[in-house]
Amino acid sequence: MTDLSRRHVLGLIGALSALGFAPVLAEEAAGATLGPATPFDVEIIVARARGLAAAPYAPPPVVSQDWLGLSYDDFRGIWFDTRHTLFRGSPSAVQAEFFVAGLYFPHKITVHAVEMNQSREVQFGLRLFDTTDQFPALPEDGTGFAGFRLLGELEARDRFQEYAVFQGASYFRAIGRGQAYGLSARGLALNTAADGPEEFPVFRDFWIEAAEPGAAEVTVHALMDSPSVAGAYSFKITKGATTEMTVSARLFPRVDLATVGIAPGTSMFLFSDINRTRFDDFREAVHDSDGLLILNGAGESLWRPLTNPKAVEVSAFADMSSRGFGLMQRARQPGDYNDLVAHYERRPSLWVEPVGDWGRAR
């Protein structure tokens, strides 16, 4: 650019500024904004859970009504801007992207980044997200983070893709290599199919640890809370052909807990060849899981096919020192479903193996 053209450009910028224009001369800095660093230790989360349980329950901050009132199509009009991915550009073997709260996700949660035993809160801002030109102008303070997804080198080196999601109440999902999301796991189930309403604990705070370059395992911590119980959770997640999570939980009840589900799973089942005649549908089957598998303490394998009853039904299997249980997806051929969009044949199974002896339960 010549000196003459520089003067013309500077003069034009000055004229635009005088008329009320604010020209953008540089692209917005990429990356999430982090708060001040504080020392991090897992026992800090345990102490917070213990402290919550010792006090009356106070729910996490809720989303404003205009964010809750978005339609499904409107809510699809906002998504995370990947320029701001947590740990992007660093040597960390894990990265994280975030979801905005609203519609089906009524609570704001807090997320922290952990590096070198220091924790820094990820500051929420709508600048972290992109929208369509039809997305309504809503106040930033009316929403917050609803959850996040983890990315890593699952299928190929130097290509980060998501393999685990934590979003909504205490729900989380994961996939192995070549799979698509299906059923969910949960941190804790309370009063499921019992007298009175079911209670849904919420993971209200998360801590995502940066991982060493090339590491297969990453660690996420969570603070859980509900009217009945608070808890501190740690997830050691190893991605691969089978993605494994080693979960530790320390629970601090506020009340005597009656109906409690440890390591619960939640899945979808509409129909299979068992109840196919009830549904007028071109597909052969529609489900994320087709049965419950149990390896009991006596070494016996039990299989209970899922059905879709017209009223709530409860099946109970008494056991001592259970070796494993889980919701399984056994039909693995595309022709088992004839659905070229949903690809139910690629949905994962969820298998739980107790660490230690859980004793008598059902």
C-alpha positions in Angstrom: 0.0 0.0 0.0 1.4 3.4 -0.9 1.6 6.4 1.5 -1.1 8.1 -0.5 -3.5 5.2 -0.2 -2.8 4.9 3.6 -3.8 8.6 4.0 -7.0 8.0 2.1 -7.8 4.9 4.2 -7.1 6.7 7.5 -9.2 9.6 6.3 -12.1 7.3 5.4 -11.9 5.6 8.8 -12.0 9.0 10.5 -15.1 10.0 8.5 -16.9 6.7 9.3 -16.2 7.1 13.0 -17.5 10.7 12.9 -20.7 9.3 11.3 -21.2 6.7 14.1 -19.5 3.7 12.5 -17.0 1.5 14.4 -14.9 -0.3 11.9 -13.5 -3.6 13.0 -9.8 -3.8 12.1 -8.9 -7.1 13.8 -10.6 -10.4 14.3 -11.8 -11.2 17.8 -9.3 -13.1 19.9 -9.9 -16.8 19.9 -10.2 -18.9 23.0 -12.3 -19.0 26.2 -11.7 -16.4 28.9 -10.6 -18.0 32.2 -10.9 -16.6 35.7 -8.2 -16.3 38.3 -6.3 -19.4 39.3 -6.9 -21.1 42.6 -5.3 -24.3 44.0 -7.1 -27.5 43.0 -7.5 -30.8 44.9 -10.2 -33.4 44.7 -10.8 -33.1 48.4 -12.0 -29.5 47.8 -14.9 -30.9 45.8 -15.6 -33.5 48.6 -15.6 -30.7 51.2 -18.0 -28.7 49.1 -20.4 -31.6 48.8 -20.2 -32.2 52.5 -20.9 -28.6 53.1 -23.9 -28.5 50.7 -25.4 -31.6 52.5 -25.1 -29.8 55.9 -27.2 -26.9 54.7 -30.7 -26.5 53.2 -30.9 -27.2 49.5 -30.5 -24.3 47.2 -30.9 -25.1 43.5 -28.4 -23.9 40.9 -29.2 -20.7 39.0 -32.1 -21.1 36.6 -32.3 -19.8 33.0 -34.6 -16.9 32.3 -38.0 -17.5 30.8 -37.1 -16.0 27.4 -34.3 -18.6 27.0 -36.6 -21.4 28.4 -39.4 -20.4 26.0 -37.3 -20.8 22.8 -38.8 -23.2 20.3 -36.9 -26.3 19.3 -36.1 -24.8 15.9 -35.0 -21.5 17.5 -32.8 -23.4 20.0 -31.0 -25.1 17.1 -30.0 -21.7 15.8 -27.2 -21.3 18.4 -24.1 -23.4 18.6 -20.6 -23.3 19.9 -18.0 -21.4 17.9 -15.1 -23.9 17.7 -12.5 -21.1 17.7 -13.0 -20.9 21.4 -12.6 -24.6 22.2 -11.0 -25.1 25.7 -7.4 -26.3 25.5 -7.3 -25.8 21.7 -3.9 -25.0 20.5 -2.3 -26.5 23.6 -0.6 -30.0 23.8 -3.5 -31.3 25.9 -4.9 -34.7 24.7 -8.4 -33.5 25.5 -10.4 -30.5 24.4 -13.9 -29.3 25.4 -16.7 -27.4 23.7 -19.8 -26.0 25.5 -23.6 -26.0 25.2 -25.8 -23.0 26.0 -28.6 -23.4 28.6 -32.2 -23.0 27.6 -35.3 -24.9 26.4 -34.8 -28.4 27.9 -31.8 -27.4 30.0 -33.1 -25.0 32.7 -30.0 -24.8 35.0 -26.8 -22.8 34.6 -23.7 -24.8 35.5 -20.2 -23.8 36.2 -17.1 -25.3 34.4 -13.5 -25.0 35.4 -10.3 -25.8 33.5 -7.6 -27.5 35.6 -3.9 -27.3 34.7 -0.8 -27.8 36.9 -3.0 -28.3 40.0 -4.6 -24.9 39.4 -8.3 -24.4 38.7 -9.7 -21.5 36.6 -13.4 -20.9 35.9 -14.4 -20.7 32.3 -16.2 -17.4 31.9 -19.6 -17.6 30.1 -20.3 -15.3 27.3 -22.4 -15.3 24.1 -19.2 -14.5 22.2 -18.4 -18.2 22.6 -21.3 -19.1 20.4 -22.5 -18.5 16.8 -26.1 -18.1 15.6 -28.2 -17.9 12.5 -29.4 -14.5 11.4 -32.9 -15.5 12.6 -31.9 -16.2 16.2 -33.6 -13.7 18.6 -31.6 -11.1 20.5 -31.7 -12.4 24.1 -30.0 -11.1 27.2 -26.7 -12.8 28.0 -27.3 -12.9 31.7 -30.4 -14.9 31.1 -28.5 -18.1 30.3 -25.1 -19.8 30.9 -23.5 -23.1 30.3 -25.7 -26.2 30.1 -22.9 -28.8 29.7 -19.9 -29.7 27.5 -18.5 -32.4 25.2 -15.0 -33.8 25.2 -13.0 -34.2 22.1 -9.9 -36.3 21.4 -8.1 -38.4 18.8 -10.7 -41.2 18.7 -10.6 -42.3 15.1 -7.3 -40.9 13.8 -4.2 -39.0 15.0 -4.3 -35.2 14.8 -8.1 -35.2 14.3 -10.1 -34.3 17.4 -13.7 -35.5 17.5 -16.2 -35.8 20.4 -16.6 -39.0 22.3 -18.3 -38.0 25.6 -21.0 -35.5 26.6 -22.1 -34.2 30.0 -25.4 -32.3 29.7 -28.6 -32.1 31.7 -29.2 -33.1 35.3 -26.6 -35.9 36.0 -26.8 -37.4 32.5 -23.7 -38.3 30.5 -23.1 -40.2 27.3 -20.1 -41.7 25.5 -19.2 -43.6 22.3 -16.5 -46.0 21.2 -14.8 -46.0 17.8 -17.3 -46.1 14.9 -20.3 -45.6 17.2 -23.1 -43.0 17.3 -24.7 -41.7 20.5 -27.6 -43.6 22.0 -28.4 -44.4 25.6 -27.3 -42.3 28.6 -25.7 -43.1 32.0 -26.6 -41.1 35.1 -24.8 -40.1 38.2 -27.6 -41.2 40.5 -31.3 -42.2 40.3 -33.7 -41.3 43.1 -37.3 -42.6 43.5 -37.5 -44.0 40.0 -40.9 -45.8 39.5 -41.5 -45.4 43.3 -44.2 -43.7 45.2 -44.0 -39.9 44.7 -42.2 -38.0 42.0 -38.8 -38.9 40.7 -35.9 -36.7 41.8 -33.2 -35.7 39.4 -29.9 -34.6 40.9 -27.9 -32.0 39.0 -24.1 -31.9 38.3 -23.8 -28.2 39.1 -20.1 -27.7 38.8 -17.4 -29.4 36.7 -13.7 -29.5 36.6 -12.0 -30.6 33.3 -8.3 -31.6 33.7 -5.9 -31.0 30.8 -4.3 -34.2 29.7 -0.7 -35.0 28.8 0.0 -35.1 25.0 -1.0 -38.5 23.6 -2.7 -39.6 26.9 -5.5 -42.1 26.4 -7.1 -41.2 29.8 -8.6 -37.9 30.8 -10.2 -36.8 34.1 -13.4 -34.9 34.8 -14.7 -34.1 38.3 -18.3 -33.0 39.2 -20.2 -31.6 42.1 -23.7 -33.1 42.3 -26.6 -31.7 44.3 -30.3 -32.3 44.8 -32.9 -31.8 47.6 -32.0 -35.3 49.1 -28.2 -35.7 48.5 -25.0 -34.0 47.5 -22.0 -35.8 46.0 -18.5 -35.5 44.7 -17.7 -37.5 41.5 -14.6 -38.2 39.5 -14.6 -39.7 36.0 -11.4 -41.2 34.6 -12.3 -41.7 30.9 -10.3 -43.8 28.4 -11.4 -43.5 24.8 -11.0 -46.2 22.2 -12.8 -49.0 20.4 -14.5 -49.4 23.8 -14.7 -46.2 25.8 -14.3 -46.9 29.5 -15.1 -44.7 32.5 -13.9 -45.5 36.0 -16.3 -43.5 38.3 -15.9 -42.8 41.9 -18.6 -41.1 43.9 -18.8 -39.9 47.5 -22.4 -39.2 48.6 -23.7 -37.1 51.5 -27.4 -37.5 52.0 -29.6 -34.8 53.5 -32.3 -37.3 54.3 -32.7 -41.1 54.6 -32.6 -42.4 51.0 -35.2 -45.1 50.2 -35.1 -45.9 46.4 -31.6 -45.3 45.1 -30.2 -46.3 41.7 -26.4 -46.6 41.7 -24.8 -46.4 38.2 -28.1 -46.2 36.4 -28.7 -46.2 32.7 -31.5 -44.6 30.7 -32.4 -45.8 27.2 -35.1 -45.7 24.5 -37.2 -48.6 23.4 -40.2 -48.3 21.0 -40.4 -51.7 19.4 -38.6 -54.8 18.2 -39.8 -58.1 16.7 -41.3 -58.8 20.2 -44.0 -56.2 19.8 -43.6 -55.3 16.2 -47.3 -55.8 15.4 -48.4 -52.9 17.6 -46.7 -50.3 15.4 -47.5 -49.3 11.8 -43.9 -48.5 10.8 -41.7 -49.4 7.8 -38.7 -50.0 10.0 -37.9 -53.4 11.5 -37.1 -52.1 15.0 -36.6 -48.8 16.8 -34.6 -48.8 20.0 -31.3 -47.8 21.6 -31.1 -51.0 23.7 -32.9 -54.3 23.3 -32.3 -55.9 26.7 -30.9 -55.9 30.2 -27.9 -58.2 30.8 -26.9 -59.3 34.3 -23.9 -61.3 35.5 -24.9 -62.1 39.0 -22.8 -63.0 42.0 -23.3 -66.7 41.4 -21.7 -66.4 38.0 -25.0 -66.7 36.1 -25.9 -64.7 33.0 -29.4 -63.3 32.9 -31.0 -61.7 29.9 -34.3 -59.8 30.0 -35.5 -58.4 26.7 -37.0 -54.9 26.8 -40.6 -54.3 25.9 -42.9 -51.4 25.7 -45.8 -52.0 28.1 -48.9 -49.8 28.2 -48.4 -49.1 32.0 -45.3 -48.8 34.2 -43.8 -52.2 35.1 -40.9 -52.9 37.5 -38.7 -56.0 37.4 -36.5 -56.7 40.4 -33.5 -59.2 40.5 -32.2 -59.8 43.9 -28.4 -60.4 44.0 -25.4 -60.6 46.3 -22.0 -59.2 45.1 -23.2 -58.5 41.5 -20.4 -58.9 38.9 -22.0 -56.7 36.3 -25.1 -55.4 34.6 -26.1 -53.2 31.7 -28.4 -52.2 28.9 -27.2 -53.8 25.7 -27.8 -53.2 22.0 -27.3 -56.7 20.4 -28.8 -56.3 16.9 -25.9 -54.9 14.9 -26.8 -55.1 11.2 -28.4 -52.2 9.3 -31.1 -54.6 8.1 -32.1 -55.2 11.7 -33.6 -51.7 11.7 -33.9 -50.4 8.1 -33.2 -46.9 9.2 -30.6 -45.1 7.1 -30.8 -41.9 9.2 -30.8 -43.0 12.9 -28.4 -45.9 12.5 -29.5 -47.8 15.6 -27.0 -50.6 14.7 -24.2 -48.2 15.8 -25.7 -47.3 19.2 -23.5 -48.3 22.1 -24.2 -50.7 25.0 -23.7 -49.7 28.6 -22.0 -52.3 30.8 -21.3 -51.6 34.5 -18.8 -53.6 36.6 -18.8 -52.8 40.4 -15.5 -51.8 41.9 -15.2 -53.8 45.1 -18.1 -55.7 46.7 -21.4 -53.9 46.6 -23.0 -56.5 48.8 -26.8 -57.3 48.7 -28.9 -55.3 46.3 -31.4 -55.6 43.5 
